[in-house]
Amino acid sequence: MNSSKLVLRKNPSISFSLKQVLEIPQIKVNQDTSDESPSETHSPKPGSSINQKIKKNLKETAPMDSPPPPPPPPYPPNPKETYINTHTETQESNRLLTPESPTSVDDEFYDDDFLSIDIDSARSVINDDDIITPPFSWKKLWEFTGPGFLMSIAFLDPGNIEGDLQAGAIAGYSLLWLLLWSTVMGLLIQLLSARIGVVTGRHMAEICRDEYPRWASLLLWCMAELALFGADIQEVIGSAIAIKILSQGVVPLWAGVIITASDCFFFLFLENYGVRKLEAVFAVLISTMALSFAWMFADTKPNEKELLVGLLVPKISRKTITQAVGIVGCVITPHNVFLHSALVQSRKVDSTKKGCVQEALNYYTIESTIAVFVTFVINLCVTTVFAKGFYNTKEAHSLGLHNAGKFLQHRYGGGLFPILYIWGIGLLSAGQSSTLTGTYAGQFIMGGFIDIRLKKWLRSLITRSCAIVPTMIVAVVYNRSDASLDHLNEWLNVLQGLQIPFALIPLLVLVADEHLMGVFRIGPLFELIMWIVAALVIVINGYVLLEFFSSEVRGLVFGILVCSMIVAYAAFILYLTSHGNALPSTWFNGLRSKRLGYIVQ
């Protein structure tokens, strides 16, 4: 009870004189006793002088043969407490919360996270709601829908689109099975990223800053920024190429870069209206990509039988090994691992209740799977379109983002709506959406690793400038020929491939840490599977790096420098793997200990 008044209940067998009532000293009741029972709050101690005087007055005034007074009825529950404990279901689940109260008014301008959506986690059983997962609800799934689609945009950036078209033109339908399984691998990795974000309430960059030594976290930050830098250049140039296509060459590449760079301010404008508005914009961009590439698929009419065979029958040849490596490498983007662990925190989940955490993980799994499946269908459309039109042709090895539209136009003609412009619209949607998510990832990476407090607009300006300034130089220097852009794209793919272990290994180490994850740590079998997946991805990218450097390294001095960097690179990977007892030898020791334990028993 929050009341501080002493209430005396009327009983016909008891009468008080005004004088006797006034002789009772005033009882002071603590205002902050809302959690105590009524008897504990308003009853004086048995041995106190106040209690003695009350008993004496009652004894003198009450008749001798009167029955004892009945106990007072139980106090009704405090409606305010009931509201707090039950999270009333009439509250709008998608109402945007402002970052007020615990922080000052100025702190909202330094907030690194999304504006949050309060998810209504209704209590199913009293005292058991912390362990019981609520039943499935379509409404609740809709409330959790959003972060997975923002994450899935990394599967559709211009670099991925270029990898798809080259795989289709050179390998035909034969690598579709690899596209499917690499997408599954990417989904598993992203689900682990969402898992660590939901369970800990922090994103990957913050956790790495806390769990690793300062020198290691700073080095991880540099690697993440380099990966983001390479991806951002590809995304911005992809958007600039699309603008050049749609403007029929009127807008040059460098002007398209400037137009694309301005989207960060549009992003800041949208963020002021809440996360739902921002997610709606990304949904429109993904829908535009899906419609554009599906239209191209319907126009070109790929062979359905060869498509199914390519999906179900694994086949690879020595001629297509480079394209196969490109498909796998494009799916795992280092900055996306950091981004997804932050995006899931846009929904408020009570991390102290296991049922609520498990419910959030279930809905994020469903939502992310649907989103990644949509991206797989889009990538499939792009690959099959170019497989139908350019497989075993002389143009196959010269295709890229810069000239793909012209080749499509020449192959399939104009039609009601020229395929060149359909391609340009889809490419522009891919570039714009991926640059927006790249801006968001840059904010979380910088804020998490170095714990710097900057205003949102200033941080967006810094992260965007770090990519735009070099991209402007690249757009001017490499705009001389199509071959120079292809060469630049190879270097950028190598740069991102180098950074994959520095996002993937910390994720696997941390998500298996019982001290950090508690009961939500991944099991030994799933941990082993994910380490095999990670090793496969790292080996594939290592093959690309070996092939690239073997063809690019010239001279003794440069060779020694590259070898020294490779040794340092491998040593840091080994350190990250050994952090948290994640080495395979630890598994073998654990299995051997269990076996010895069984023998002793």
Disulfide bonds with the S-S distance in Angstrom:
none
